[in-house]
Amino acid sequence: MNSLWIALAIFGCLAAASLFMMNGYPKLASHHRDDETNTVIRLVANIFVVMTSLVFGLMINSAKNTYESIDANFHGYATSLIIFDRTLRGYGEATQDTRNRLITYLERAIETPYRGDEALQHRDSEAAKYLDDIGKSLTGIKPPDRFHETMLQDIRQQYHSIIEQRWRIVEQSEGAIPGPLIGMLVAWLTLIFASFGYRAPRNSMVIGMFIVSSLLIAASVYLVLDMDVPFHGPIQISDEPLRRALAEMQL
């Protein structure tokens, strides 16, 4: 789903509907321009104004919940990385190579953040390869006694938990607002703006208001859709949790 193209389509539909109806009104038959027809059009438009407000409010709430959920998971992921590093440090010198790989992974993850749709484009994540190397390095560790064997089992469990958390974040980052709902919202907004153009005076002030209003509504929908995909666009989840985790590991 390309939020920018959807926003541009919304702007075009709203502006075109209002301006087309405004310019086409004088050409309508007289019985299509009487007060009774205008009253019915206004009543129908008011119904869709209420429905549009409710649906758009639900979209905002859905995008907000998605953003907050992934943000909380992202902070939890960074915390798990810090705890994983502390556990490796407590094991001893045998895990120093693993800790170095973990630091390298975080550096790469910050430099080149992974986008969930890269898998659909058959592109591998560079940072994920370093995360896989951490698992490979753990298999080469030979515990000298029972105590270290128990610690190594705990380390491996933490590693698998980190992998699970990472993929949960990736799978949640593709957006939850269904396309048909967006299409219905666009249709309702187009009908509403067409009703605004009906019997509207033909002057530059009204035309400018229609264009500006269409632009602002399209921008609002764009921001909501962008917030629903929190690793793309202007509204993105901050990478500060990973940066703090990296700073903790480098102490």
GIPEFEN-V552912 format. One record per helix or strand of 3 or more residues. SS is the DSSP state (hx for helix, st for strand). FROM is the first residue (numbers start at 1). LEN is the number of residues. If there is no record, write none. Layout:
ss from len
SS FROM LEN
SS FROM LEN
This chain:
ss from len
hx 3 25
hx 30 3
hx 35 57
hx 93 19
hx 116 3
hx 126 14
hx 146 27
hx 179 19
hx 204 24
hx 240 10
